[in-house]
């Protein structure tokens, strides 16, 4: 959809609309090889060049981030280092705003998805879609194999009337387990283990739906293709 140049520059986080007029006067904005001079001109964002470079993610973004410990998924700066601080600063000024698809708490590391597509957030976090998440949990003591059956039967969490959906637990080592679940309750993995008498000492998410973290270094991100509508 065609939009005004100053609107495009503002919504994609490049500069304010007032600054956009100055950039245009400086000859920094071009379209189809022609330097633009009218800030009210309407063009397709994907066809616009700024200093010879195209707009980043003109059709929307989906970002895979390997979240380090200590970072929060909030936009509020008072809660500690934010996952958004690991991204290019310009992205924090994009409209629609870049948000996380679900959250990882401060003490959980691993796969985190971020997007500016609200429909995608709703689709992938809605309880009715049962998107699988896979975690590696390090426990405070050796795991009893009986916990596998407890997770498979559904764990009753303290303070909640509804029992968790069945989850798959695989014991990898004496104190290390892999958990696959399809819900996203508050601190769910930690609370499920607590209900079985264990304390989680480290938690790391490896997979979200069909997306795997792979060998992406901690604190780094990479862009993913946007999924087709409905997928």
N, C-alpha and C positions, 0 to 999 in steps of 0.2 A: 504494500500500500504506500502510495506517495505521501510524503510529509514535508513540512517546511524544513529548510536546512538548519535554522537555529533550534528548532524542536528536536531534530535528530541529534545534533551535537550535545544538547542538554540531556536528553533521555538516555543516551548511551554513555554518559559520564565524562565526556571530553572537556566540556567547559560550560559555563553558564550561557544563557541565551544572549546576554549583553556581550560577553566575551566572544560569542560566535560571530557577531557583527564585525568585530575587530579582526578576527581570523579571516573572514571573507575579504575585508578591505586589504589585508596583507597578502592576498592571493594564495592562501594555503588550502583552499577547498576547490576541488575540481569534480567534473562529472562528464564521463565519456570523452575525456581528453580536453575538455574545455574548462578553463578557470572560471568559477562562478563569481558574480559580483552582486547578486541580489539575495539577501538573506531570507526573503520570503518565497524564493523559488521552491517548488515542490518536486522531490525526486524520490526514488526508491532507495532506502538506506543501503542496500547491498551494492548500489551503483556509485556510491559516493566515495571519494578518496580524500583523505586528510594528510597533507604533506606527502602525497603519493602512496599512502597506505590505506587499505580498505578498513571499513568499520569492523571491529571485532564482534563476531557472533551476531550479525544483523537479524537473524531469524530466531534467536534465543539460544541459551546455553545450557549444557549439562556437563558438570565438572566432577571428576573423580579425585578426591583428596585423601591422602594417607595422613589422618589426623594424629598429631603427637599428643602425648599426655600433657595435661595442664591447660589445654585450650578449651574454651567454651563455645557453644553454638549460638550464642546470643549476639545481638547487634549492640548491646549495651556495653560501653567500655569499662564500666565500674566493676564488672564481674570477673575481670582478669583478661589474659591474652585471648583474642577471638580468632576463630578459624578464618574469618574474613581478612585478618591481618596477613595471612599467608598468600593471599591472592593479589593481583595487580590493584593498586589503590583506586584506579579509575572505576573498577567494577563496583565499588561501594556506593557510587553515585548513579548507578544505572536505575532506570525506571522501566518496567517493574523491578523491584528490589531483588537482589540475589539472596536466596534463603536455603537452608538445609532441608533435605528430604528426610524427615525424622531427625533425631538428635542422638549424639553420643555425649555422655556426661564428661566432666572434667577429668575423671580418673579412668576413662576408657579410650583406647587408641584404635586406629585402623580405618576401615573404609567408611567414607562419608561422601554422600552425593549432594551437590549444590546446583541450584537452577534458578532461572527467573521465570519459569513456566508454572503458574499456579495450578493449572489443570494436572500437570505431571505430579506435583506434590500431593494433591488430593487423591489421585489415582493410586499412587504407590504407598500411601500411608493409610488409606481407608481399610478398616478391619475386614470388610467384606471381600477384599481381594487376596488376603492371606499371602502376602509377599514373604518368601522365606529369607531369613537372615541367619548367617552362620558366624559363631563366635568361638574363640579359644579362651578358655578360662583356666587360670592357675589357682588352685585351692590351698587352704592353710594346712590340710592334712590329707593323708592317703584316701582315695575314693573307694567306697564299698560298691561292688558291682550291682548291688540292689538298687542303687540310685537310678540306674538305667530304667528300671521298671517304674519307679516313681515318676520320672519325667514323662515316660510314655503314657502313663495313666492320667496325667494332668495334675499339676501342683496347685494346692490351695494356698493362696497368698494371704498373709496377715492383713486384716482390715478390708478384705474384698470378698464379697459374697460369691462372685463367679469364679469358678476354678479355671486355671489356665488351660488352653488347648494342649493336646498332647505334643510333646517335643522330643526330638531324637537326641540322645546323649551317647557319645562314643568316648570311652576312656582311652587316651593316647599313652599316658604314662601315669605313674602312681598318683601325682597331684595335678595332672593336666588332662583336660577334657575338651571335646568339641561339642557344641550345642547348636542344634538347628531348630529354630522356632518360626512361627508365622504370625506372631503378634508383636505389639510394640508398647507394652505397658511400661510404666515408670520404673526404671531400674530393674527390669523384669528378670534378667539372668541372675543378678546378685540376689534378688529376693527369692528366686526359686531355689538356689543353693542354700540360702539361709533357712528356708523352710525344711530342708533336709539335714540341717545341722552343720553346714560348711560356710566358711567365709571366703569370698573371692578376693585374692590378693592382686590379681592382674587380669584385665579383660581386653580382648582385641577382636574387632570385627573383621572377618575375612571376605565375606560375600554378602551381597544384597540382591535378591532376585537372581538374575543370570549374570550379574556383574561381579567380577572377582578383583580383588586388590592386586594380586600378582606380585611382581617385584618392584612396584612403584616405591621409591625411597620415602622415608618418613618426612613429613612436612612438604612434600612435593605434590603437584597436581597435574592432571592431563585432561584434555577435552574429550568428551564422548559424543558420538552422533545422537541427535535427538531421536527418540523412538517414534514409530508411526502412531498416529492417533489410535487409542484403544489398546495399545500393547503395553 
